[in-house]
Amino acid sequence: MNAMRNANVTGIVWLLVRLYVGYEWLMGGIEKVFGEGSVVWVGAKAGTAVAGFLKGAIAKSALAEGFDPIKTPHPAVQEWYAILIRDVFLPNAALFSYLMAFGELLVGLALILGIFTRFAAAMSVVMSLSLFLAGAVSTIPQLLTLSMIIMLVGTNAGRWGLDYVAWPLEVKLFRAAQERFAPTAHPS
């Protein structure tokens, strides 16, 4: 039990969790950016895959044509999210296609390398939650849960990674920016 109180030991546990989550995002990002199906994610046909996914999400909601609330009182996609999909995401499918493809790639790399771990985990939560609310399941609940834990564990999750070296520099830069942009008190 004393081993679990040792930051080096728990850091190894979080390293393994971080590597798993990072690997999942990295493989998805590589497939979207460089794989055979990349033309529907980035390039001339960007947005094709996202639009198809989003239309499928709307079809799982109360906005679906022929929706019967008696037969399906709890659709897989909430109506508020389906409206957001229809009115915001779908008209900007090409933009969200690039954001998703490169977001998966960068989040995966950051988590594997252990750099900006908390921020990368937060972006993993955002992507996972977006997919989960749109009705995707697969490994999304695991990625969402593990990403939230990594985000909450914070600095210790990046102990065995580049954050160990970068964290003091990040804190110094943050404090310098805070001092520079902090409002100054005016004499009364």
C-alpha positions as a Markdown table, in Angstrom:
| # | Residue | x | y | z |
|---|---|---|---|---|
| 1 | Met | 0.0 | 0.0 | 0.0 |
| 2 | Asn | 2.9 | 2.4 | 0.6 |
| 3 | Ala | 3.9 | 2.0 | -3.0 |
| 4 | Met | 0.7 | 3.7 | -4.1 |
| 5 | Arg | 1.7 | 6.7 | -2.0 |
| 6 | Asn | 5.0 | 7.0 | -4.0 |
| 7 | Ala | 4.6 | 9.5 | -6.8 |
| 8 | Asn | 7.1 | 7.6 | -9.0 |
| 9 | Val | 5.1 | 4.4 | -8.8 |
| 10 | Thr | 1.7 | 6.1 | -9.4 |
| 11 | Gly | 3.4 | 8.1 | -12.2 |
| 12 | Ile | 4.2 | 4.8 | -14.0 |
| 13 | Val | 0.5 | 3.8 | -13.6 |
| 14 | Trp | -0.6 | 7.1 | -15.2 |
| 15 | Leu | 2.1 | 6.7 | -17.9 |
| 16 | Leu | 0.4 | 3.4 | -18.9 |
| 17 | Val | -3.0 | 5.0 | -18.9 |
| 18 | Arg | -1.7 | 8.0 | -20.8 |
| 19 | Leu | 0.0 | 5.8 | -23.4 |
| 20 | Tyr | -3.3 | 3.8 | -24.0 |
| 21 | Val | -5.4 | 7.0 | -24.5 |
| 22 | Gly | -2.7 | 8.6 | -26.6 |
| 23 | Tyr | -2.3 | 5.6 | -28.8 |
| 24 | Glu | -6.1 | 5.4 | -29.4 |
| 25 | Trp | -6.2 | 9.1 | -30.5 |
| 26 | Leu | -3.0 | 8.9 | -32.4 |
| 27 | Met | -4.1 | 5.9 | -34.5 |
| 28 | Gly | -7.4 | 7.6 | -35.3 |
| 29 | Gly | -5.6 | 10.8 | -36.3 |
| 30 | Ile | -3.1 | 9.0 | -38.4 |
| 31 | Glu | -5.9 | 7.2 | -40.3 |
| 32 | Lys | -7.8 | 10.5 | -40.8 |
| 33 | Val | -4.8 | 12.6 | -41.9 |
| 34 | Phe | -2.6 | 10.0 | -43.8 |
| 35 | Gly | -4.7 | 6.9 | -44.3 |
| 36 | Glu | -6.6 | 5.7 | -47.3 |
| 37 | Gly | -9.8 | 7.4 | -46.2 |
| 38 | Ser | -8.0 | 10.7 | -45.5 |
| 39 | Val | -9.6 | 12.4 | -48.6 |
| 40 | Val | -12.9 | 12.7 | -46.8 |
| 41 | Trp | -11.3 | 14.2 | -43.7 |
| 42 | Val | -8.7 | 16.6 | -45.1 |
| 43 | Gly | -8.3 | 18.0 | -48.6 |
| 44 | Ala | -10.8 | 18.6 | -51.4 |
| 45 | Lys | -13.6 | 16.4 | -49.9 |
| 46 | Ala | -13.0 | 17.5 | -46.3 |
| 47 | Gly | -16.2 | 17.3 | -44.3 |
| 48 | Thr | -17.7 | 14.4 | -46.2 |
| 49 | Ala | -17.1 | 11.9 | -43.3 |
| 50 | Val | -18.1 | 14.4 | -40.6 |
| 51 | Ala | -21.3 | 15.3 | -42.5 |
| 52 | Gly | -22.2 | 11.7 | -42.8 |
| 53 | Phe | -21.5 | 11.1 | -39.1 |
| 54 | Leu | -23.5 | 14.1 | -38.1 |
| 55 | Lys | -26.5 | 13.2 | -40.3 |
| 56 | Gly | -26.4 | 9.8 | -38.6 |
| 57 | Ala | -26.5 | 11.5 | -35.2 |
| 58 | Ile | -29.5 | 13.5 | -36.2 |
| 59 | Ala | -31.2 | 10.3 | -37.3 |
| 60 | Lys | -30.8 | 9.0 | -33.8 |
| 61 | Ser | -32.6 | 12.0 | -32.3 |
| 62 | Ala | -36.1 | 13.4 | -31.9 |
| 63 | Leu | -35.3 | 15.5 | -35.0 |
| 64 | Ala | -35.3 | 12.3 | -37.2 |
| 65 | Glu | -37.9 | 12.1 | -39.9 |
| 66 | Gly | -40.8 | 9.9 | -38.6 |
| 67 | Phe | -39.6 | 10.0 | -35.0 |
| 68 | Asp | -42.2 | 8.5 | -32.7 |
| 69 | Pro | -41.8 | 9.6 | -29.0 |
| 70 | Ile | -44.0 | 6.7 | -27.9 |
| 71 | Lys | -41.8 | 4.0 | -29.5 |
| 72 | Thr | -38.5 | 5.8 | -28.6 |
| 73 | Pro | -39.0 | 7.9 | -25.4 |
| 74 | His | -35.3 | 8.3 | -24.9 |
| 75 | Pro | -33.4 | 8.7 | -28.3 |
| 76 | Ala | -29.7 | 8.0 | -28.4 |
| 77 | Val | -29.0 | 11.7 | -29.2 |
| 78 | Gln | -30.5 | 14.4 | -27.1 |
| 79 | Glu | -32.7 | 16.9 | -29.0 |
| 80 | Trp | -30.6 | 19.9 | -27.8 |
| 81 | Tyr | -27.4 | 18.3 | -29.2 |
| 82 | Ala | -29.1 | 17.4 | -32.4 |
| 83 | Ile | -30.1 | 21.0 | -32.9 |
| 84 | Leu | -26.5 | 22.1 | -32.2 |
| 85 | Ile | -25.4 | 19.5 | -34.8 |
| 86 | Arg | -27.9 | 20.7 | -37.4 |
| 87 | Asp | -27.4 | 24.4 | -36.9 |
| 88 | Val | -23.7 | 24.7 | -36.0 |
| 89 | Phe | -21.7 | 21.6 | -36.7 |
| 90 | Leu | -23.2 | 20.5 | -40.0 |
| 91 | Pro | -22.9 | 23.8 | -41.8 |
| 92 | Asn | -19.2 | 23.9 | -40.8 |
| 93 | Ala | -18.5 | 20.2 | -41.4 |
| 94 | Ala | -15.2 | 20.9 | -43.3 |
| 95 | Leu | -13.8 | 22.9 | -40.4 |
| 96 | Phe | -14.8 | 20.3 | -37.9 |
| 97 | Ser | -13.3 | 17.6 | -40.1 |
| 98 | Tyr | -9.9 | 19.3 | -39.9 |
| 99 | Leu | -10.3 | 20.0 | -36.2 |
| 100 | Met | -11.1 | 16.3 | -35.5 |
| 101 | Ala | -8.4 | 14.8 | -37.7 |
| 102 | Phe | -5.6 | 17.0 | -36.5 |
| 103 | Gly | -7.0 | 17.2 | -33.0 |
| 104 | Glu | -6.8 | 13.4 | -32.6 |
| 105 | Leu | -3.3 | 13.4 | -34.0 |
| 106 | Leu | -2.0 | 16.2 | -31.8 |
| 107 | Val | -3.8 | 15.0 | -28.6 |
| 108 | Gly | -2.4 | 11.5 | -29.2 |
| 109 | Leu | 1.1 | 12.8 | -29.7 |
| 110 | Ala | 0.9 | 15.1 | -26.6 |
| 111 | Leu | -0.4 | 12.3 | -24.4 |
| 112 | Ile | 2.2 | 9.8 | -25.6 |
| 113 | Leu | 5.1 | 12.3 | -25.2 |
| 114 | Gly | 3.6 | 13.5 | -21.9 |
| 115 | Ile | 3.8 | 17.2 | -22.9 |
| 116 | Phe | 1.0 | 19.6 | -22.0 |
| 117 | Thr | -0.7 | 16.5 | -20.4 |
| 118 | Arg | -3.5 | 18.3 | -18.6 |
| 119 | Phe | -4.4 | 20.4 | -21.7 |
| 120 | Ala | -4.2 | 17.3 | -24.0 |
| 121 | Ala | -6.4 | 15.3 | -21.6 |
| 122 | Ala | -8.9 | 18.2 | -21.5 |
| 123 | Met | -9.0 | 18.2 | -25.3 |
| 124 | Ser | -9.5 | 14.4 | -25.2 |
| 125 | Val | -12.5 | 15.0 | -22.9 |
| 126 | Val | -13.9 | 17.5 | -25.3 |
| 127 | Met | -13.5 | 15.2 | -28.3 |
| 128 | Ser | -14.8 | 12.1 | -26.5 |
| 129 | Leu | -17.8 | 14.0 | -25.1 |
| 130 | Ser | -18.6 | 15.4 | -28.6 |
| 131 | Leu | -18.6 | 11.9 | -30.0 |
| 132 | Phe | -20.4 | 10.4 | -27.1 |
| 133 | Leu | -23.2 | 13.0 | -27.2 |
| 134 | Ala | -23.6 | 12.3 | -30.9 |
| 135 | Gly | -24.3 | 8.6 | -30.2 |
| 136 | Ala | -20.9 | 7.1 | -30.8 |
| 137 | Val | -19.9 | 4.4 | -28.3 |
| 138 | Ser | -17.1 | 1.9 | -29.0 |
| 139 | Thr | -14.1 | 2.9 | -26.8 |
| 140 | Ile | -15.4 | 6.5 | -26.3 |
| 141 | Pro | -16.7 | 5.9 | -22.8 |
| 142 | Gln | -13.3 | 4.5 | -21.7 |
| 143 | Leu | -11.4 | 7.3 | -23.4 |
| 144 | Leu | -13.7 | 9.9 | -21.8 |
| 145 | Thr | -13.4 | 8.4 | -18.3 |
| 146 | Leu | -9.6 | 7.9 | -18.5 |
| 147 | Ser | -9.1 | 11.4 | -20.0 |
| 148 | Met | -11.0 | 12.9 | -17.1 |
| 149 | Ile | -8.9 | 11.0 | -14.6 |
| 150 | Ile | -5.7 | 12.1 | -16.3 |
| 151 | Met | -6.9 | 15.7 | -16.3 |
| 152 | Leu | -7.7 | 15.5 | -12.6 |
| 153 | Val | -4.5 | 13.7 | -11.6 |
| 154 | Gly | -2.7 | 16.5 | -13.4 |
| 155 | Thr | 1.1 | 16.9 | -12.9 |
| 156 | Asn | 1.6 | 13.4 | -11.7 |
| 157 | Ala | 0.2 | 12.1 | -15.0 |
| 158 | Gly | 3.0 | 13.8 | -16.8 |
| 159 | Arg | 5.7 | 12.8 | -14.4 |
| 160 | Trp | 7.2 | 10.2 | -16.8 |
| 161 | Gly | 7.2 | 12.4 | -19.8 |
| 162 | Leu | 8.3 | 15.8 | -21.2 |
| 163 | Asp | 6.0 | 17.6 | -18.7 |
| 164 | Tyr | 8.5 | 16.8 | -16.0 |
| 165 | Val | 11.0 | 19.0 | -17.8 |
| 166 | Ala | 8.6 | 21.5 | -19.3 |
| 167 | Trp | 6.3 | 22.1 | -16.2 |
| 168 | Pro | 8.7 | 24.6 | -14.4 |
| 169 | Leu | 9.0 | 26.5 | -17.7 |
| 170 | Glu | 5.3 | 26.5 | -18.3 |
| 171 | Val | 4.6 | 27.8 | -14.7 |
| 172 | Lys | 7.3 | 30.6 | -15.2 |
| 173 | Leu | 5.7 | 31.6 | -18.6 |
| 174 | Phe | 2.2 | 31.6 | -17.1 |
| 175 | Arg | 3.3 | 33.8 | -14.2 |
| 176 | Ala | 5.0 | 36.2 | -16.5 |
| 177 | Ala | 2.0 | 36.5 | -18.7 |
| 178 | Gln | -0.3 | 36.9 | -15.7 |
| 179 | Glu | 1.9 | 39.7 | -14.3 |
| 180 | Arg | 2.0 | 41.4 | -17.7 |
| 181 | Phe | -1.7 | 41.3 | -18.4 |
| 182 | Ala | -3.1 | 41.6 | -14.9 |
| 183 | Pro | -5.1 | 44.7 | -14.4 |
| 184 | Thr | -3.2 | 47.3 | -12.4 |
| 185 | Ala | -4.9 | 49.0 | -9.5 |
| 186 | His | -5.5 | 52.7 | -10.0 |
| 187 | Pro | -5.0 | 55.1 | -7.1 |
| 188 | Ser | -8.2 | 56.5 | -5.8 |
